[in-house]
């Protein structure tokens, strides 16, 4: 499992679409599995689950992206899972790390282009 979290300023819906586009277009095997949208008062929450095949690991990995927004205050939390072939402990987590890096680069590029 690998994790990336970032607090930033921006537009909730724009960043959500930005990340979705980068992840689904970033790999021929990447797919959007499901999502959930929740609003509590002014706070918006979006949960997205993606999956892709990892050639390096020879297996499928998943990426869970949660975006929380209150006005222009945003928090992104991205966590990967899967990607190991071992029975009792994790080895070869390259696929998870690569998938997470794709999300991290997307968020960081959003920050650079919107600051």
C-alpha atoms as an extended CHARMM CRD file, in Angstrom:
* protein
*
       115  EXT
         1         1  UNK       CA              0.0000000000        0.0000000000        0.0000000000  PROA      1               0.0000000000
         2         2  UNK       CA              1.2090000000        3.4770000000       -0.8570000000  PROA      2               0.0000000000
         3         3  UNK       CA             -0.3820000000        6.7830000000        0.1420000000  PROA      3               0.0000000000
         4         4  UNK       CA             -0.2910000000       10.4270000000       -0.9940000000  PROA      4               0.0000000000
         5         5  UNK       CA             -2.0800000000       13.3210000000        0.7180000000  PROA      5               0.0000000000
         6         6  UNK       CA             -2.1080000000       16.9840000000       -0.2140000000  PROA      6               0.0000000000
         7         7  UNK       CA             -3.8110000000       20.1260000000        1.0820000000  PROA      7               0.0000000000
         8         8  UNK       CA             -4.2750000000       22.7740000000       -1.6210000000  PROA      8               0.0000000000
         9         9  UNK       CA             -6.3960000000       25.6210000000       -2.9370000000  PROA      9               0.0000000000
        10        10  UNK       CA             -8.5650000000       25.2210000000       -6.0240000000  PROA      10              0.0000000000
        11        11  UNK       CA            -11.8980000000       24.4010000000       -7.5770000000  PROA      11              0.0000000000
        12        12  UNK       CA            -13.3560000000       21.1180000000       -6.3070000000  PROA      12              0.0000000000
        13        13  UNK       CA            -15.1000000000       20.0500000000       -9.5260000000  PROA      13              0.0000000000
        14        14  UNK       CA            -12.2190000000       21.1470000000      -11.7480000000  PROA      14              0.0000000000
        15        15  UNK       CA             -9.6400000000       19.1960000000       -9.7270000000  PROA      15              0.0000000000
        16        16  UNK       CA            -11.8800000000       16.1240000000       -9.5850000000  PROA      16              0.0000000000
        17        17  UNK       CA            -12.2180000000       16.1150000000      -13.3800000000  PROA      17              0.0000000000
        18        18  UNK       CA             -8.4950000000       16.9000000000      -13.7920000000  PROA      18              0.0000000000
        19        19  UNK       CA             -7.4450000000       13.8640000000      -11.7180000000  PROA      19              0.0000000000
        20        20  UNK       CA            -10.0340000000       11.5940000000      -13.3480000000  PROA      20              0.0000000000
        21        21  UNK       CA             -8.8690000000       12.5380000000      -16.8220000000  PROA      21              0.0000000000
        22        22  UNK       CA             -5.1720000000       12.0680000000      -16.0210000000  PROA      22              0.0000000000
        23        23  UNK       CA             -5.7190000000        8.6560000000      -14.4370000000  PROA      23              0.0000000000
        24        24  UNK       CA             -8.0460000000        7.2300000000      -17.0880000000  PROA      24              0.0000000000
        25        25  UNK       CA             -5.9300000000        8.5310000000      -19.9710000000  PROA      25              0.0000000000
        26        26  UNK       CA             -2.6140000000        7.6600000000      -18.3160000000  PROA      26              0.0000000000
        27        27  UNK       CA             -2.7660000000        3.9200000000      -18.9560000000  PROA      27              0.0000000000
        28        28  UNK       CA             -4.4770000000        1.8340000000      -21.6010000000  PROA      28              0.0000000000
        29        29  UNK       CA             -5.6360000000       -0.6100000000      -18.9050000000  PROA      29              0.0000000000
        30        30  UNK       CA             -6.8380000000        2.0130000000      -16.3760000000  PROA      30              0.0000000000
        31        31  UNK       CA            -10.5380000000        1.9480000000      -15.6380000000  PROA      31              0.0000000000
        32        32  UNK       CA            -12.9290000000        3.8710000000      -13.4340000000  PROA      32              0.0000000000
        33        33  UNK       CA            -14.5950000000        1.2910000000      -11.1970000000  PROA      33              0.0000000000
        34        34  UNK       CA            -17.0310000000        3.3520000000       -9.1220000000  PROA      34              0.0000000000
        35        35  UNK       CA            -17.4520000000        6.5440000000       -7.1820000000  PROA      35              0.0000000000
        36        36  UNK       CA            -19.5090000000        8.3300000000       -4.5920000000  PROA      36              0.0000000000
        37        37  UNK       CA            -20.3810000000       12.0120000000       -4.1630000000  PROA      37              0.0000000000
        38        38  UNK       CA            -21.4810000000       13.4100000000       -0.8090000000  PROA      38              0.0000000000
        39        39  UNK       CA            -22.3450000000       16.9360000000        0.2910000000  PROA      39              0.0000000000
        40        40  UNK       CA            -22.5600000000       17.8820000000        3.9760000000  PROA      40              0.0000000000
        41        41  UNK       CA            -23.4470000000       21.5380000000        4.3210000000  PROA      41              0.0000000000
        42        42  UNK       CA            -20.7060000000       23.3550000000        2.4130000000  PROA      42              0.0000000000
        43        43  UNK       CA            -18.3600000000       20.3820000000        2.4360000000  PROA      43              0.0000000000
        44        44  UNK       CA            -18.1390000000       18.2490000000       -0.7040000000  PROA      44              0.0000000000
        45        45  UNK       CA            -16.6330000000       14.7690000000       -0.7200000000  PROA      45              0.0000000000
        46        46  UNK       CA            -15.8770000000       12.6340000000       -3.7620000000  PROA      46              0.0000000000
        47        47  UNK       CA            -14.5450000000        9.0900000000       -3.5900000000  PROA      47              0.0000000000
        48        48  UNK       CA            -13.2460000000        7.4560000000       -6.7650000000  PROA      48              0.0000000000
        49        49  UNK       CA            -11.8830000000        3.9520000000       -7.2790000000  PROA      49              0.0000000000
        50        50  UNK       CA             -9.6870000000        3.1210000000      -10.2800000000  PROA      50              0.0000000000
        51        51  UNK       CA             -8.0030000000       -0.0740000000      -11.3310000000  PROA      51              0.0000000000
        52        52  UNK       CA             -5.3120000000       -0.9660000000      -13.8330000000  PROA      52              0.0000000000
        53        53  UNK       CA             -3.0690000000       -3.8020000000      -14.8680000000  PROA      53              0.0000000000
        54        54  UNK       CA              0.5330000000       -3.5410000000      -13.7060000000  PROA      54              0.0000000000
        55        55  UNK       CA              2.9200000000       -5.0340000000      -16.2500000000  PROA      55              0.0000000000
        56        56  UNK       CA              5.8230000000       -4.7320000000      -13.7850000000  PROA      56              0.0000000000
        57        57  UNK       CA              3.9990000000       -6.7080000000      -11.1090000000  PROA      57              0.0000000000
        58        58  UNK       CA              1.9770000000       -8.9280000000      -13.4210000000  PROA      58              0.0000000000
        59        59  UNK       CA             -1.2460000000       -8.1650000000      -11.5630000000  PROA      59              0.0000000000
        60        60  UNK       CA             -4.0060000000       -5.5790000000      -11.0550000000  PROA      60              0.0000000000
        61        61  UNK       CA             -3.7530000000       -2.6610000000       -8.6650000000  PROA      61              0.0000000000
        62        62  UNK       CA             -6.4080000000       -0.2900000000       -7.3890000000  PROA      62              0.0000000000
        63        63  UNK       CA             -6.2830000000        3.4020000000       -6.5490000000  PROA      63              0.0000000000
        64        64  UNK       CA             -8.7690000000        5.0380000000       -4.1970000000  PROA      64              0.0000000000
        65        65  UNK       CA             -8.9040000000        8.8430000000       -4.5090000000  PROA      65              0.0000000000
        66        66  UNK       CA            -10.8340000000       10.9100000000       -1.9600000000  PROA      66              0.0000000000
        67        67  UNK       CA            -11.2850000000       14.6310000000       -2.5290000000  PROA      67              0.0000000000
        68        68  UNK       CA            -12.7140000000       16.8380000000        0.2240000000  PROA      68              0.0000000000
        69        69  UNK       CA            -13.5710000000       20.4580000000       -0.4330000000  PROA      69              0.0000000000
        70        70  UNK       CA            -14.8590000000       23.3850000000        1.5890000000  PROA      70              0.0000000000
        71        71  UNK       CA            -15.0570000000       26.4150000000       -0.6870000000  PROA      71              0.0000000000
        72        72  UNK       CA            -11.5330000000       26.5920000000       -2.2170000000  PROA      72              0.0000000000
        73        73  UNK       CA             -9.8520000000       24.5560000000        0.5540000000  PROA      73              0.0000000000
        74        74  UNK       CA             -9.1820000000       21.0770000000       -0.8200000000  PROA      74              0.0000000000
        75        75  UNK       CA             -7.6460000000       17.8940000000        0.5250000000  PROA      75              0.0000000000
        76        76  UNK       CA             -6.7260000000       14.9420000000       -1.6960000000  PROA      76              0.0000000000
        77        77  UNK       CA             -6.0320000000       11.5130000000       -0.2470000000  PROA      77              0.0000000000
        78        78  UNK       CA             -4.9370000000        8.7480000000       -2.6280000000  PROA      78              0.0000000000
        79        79  UNK       CA             -4.2450000000        5.1800000000       -1.5170000000  PROA      79              0.0000000000
        80        80  UNK       CA             -3.2650000000        2.1940000000       -3.6450000000  PROA      80              0.0000000000
        81        81  UNK       CA             -3.7260000000       -1.4800000000       -2.8950000000  PROA      81              0.0000000000
        82        82  UNK       CA             -3.0870000000       -4.8090000000       -4.5430000000  PROA      82              0.0000000000
        83        83  UNK       CA             -0.0420000000       -5.3060000000       -6.6750000000  PROA      83              0.0000000000
        84        84  UNK       CA              1.6600000000       -8.0070000000       -4.6550000000  PROA      84              0.0000000000
        85        85  UNK       CA              1.9930000000      -11.6660000000       -5.5200000000  PROA      85              0.0000000000
        86        86  UNK       CA              3.1210000000      -12.8980000000       -2.1120000000  PROA      86              0.0000000000
        87        87  UNK       CA              0.8300000000      -14.8990000000        0.1400000000  PROA      87              0.0000000000
        88        88  UNK       CA              1.6670000000      -13.4660000000        3.5850000000  PROA      88              0.0000000000
        89        89  UNK       CA              3.5860000000      -10.2280000000        2.9750000000  PROA      89              0.0000000000
        90        90  UNK       CA              4.0300000000       -7.6740000000        0.2320000000  PROA      90              0.0000000000
        91        91  UNK       CA              6.7470000000       -7.8930000000       -2.3650000000  PROA      91              0.0000000000
        92        92  UNK       CA              7.0750000000       -6.1120000000       -5.7240000000  PROA      92              0.0000000000
        93        93  UNK       CA              4.8980000000       -3.0720000000       -4.9800000000  PROA      93              0.0000000000
        94        94  UNK       CA              6.1050000000       -1.2990000000       -8.1500000000  PROA      94              0.0000000000
        95        95  UNK       CA              2.6470000000       -1.2770000000       -9.6990000000  PROA      95              0.0000000000
        96        96  UNK       CA              1.1190000000        0.4480000000       -6.6710000000  PROA      96              0.0000000000
        97        97  UNK       CA              3.8620000000        3.0390000000       -6.4960000000  PROA      97              0.0000000000
        98        98  UNK       CA              3.6300000000        3.7960000000      -10.2270000000  PROA      98              0.0000000000
        99        99  UNK       CA             -0.1680000000        4.1860000000      -10.0830000000  PROA      99              0.0000000000
       100       100  UNK       CA              0.1040000000        6.4750000000       -7.0720000000  PROA      100             0.0000000000
       101       101  UNK       CA              2.8370000000        8.5230000000       -8.7690000000  PROA      101             0.0000000000
       102       102  UNK       CA              0.4840000000        9.1490000000      -11.6760000000  PROA      102             0.0000000000
       103       103  UNK       CA             -2.0680000000       10.6480000000       -9.2730000000  PROA      103             0.0000000000
       104       104  UNK       CA              0.5650000000       12.6480000000       -7.3780000000  PROA      104             0.0000000000
       105       105  UNK       CA              1.9230000000       14.1240000000      -10.6140000000  PROA      105             0.0000000000
       106       106  UNK       CA             -1.6010000000       15.0650000000      -11.6770000000  PROA      106             0.0000000000
       107       107  UNK       CA             -2.2810000000       16.9730000000       -8.4380000000  PROA      107             0.0000000000
       108       108  UNK       CA              1.1260000000       18.6630000000       -8.4530000000  PROA      108             0.0000000000
       109       109  UNK       CA              0.6480000000       19.7290000000      -12.0910000000  PROA      109             0.0000000000
       110       110  UNK       CA             -2.7690000000       21.1670000000      -11.1700000000  PROA      110             0.0000000000
       111       111  UNK       CA             -1.1160000000       23.1820000000       -8.3960000000  PROA      111             0.0000000000
       112       112  UNK       CA              1.6170000000       24.4920000000      -10.7320000000  PROA      112             0.0000000000
       113       113  UNK       CA             -0.8310000000       25.5600000000      -13.4260000000  PROA      113             0.0000000000
       114       114  UNK       CA             -3.2920000000       27.1910000000      -11.0050000000  PROA      114             0.0000000000
       115       115  UNK       CA             -0.9670000000       29.1810000000       -8.7550000000  PROA      115             0.0000000000
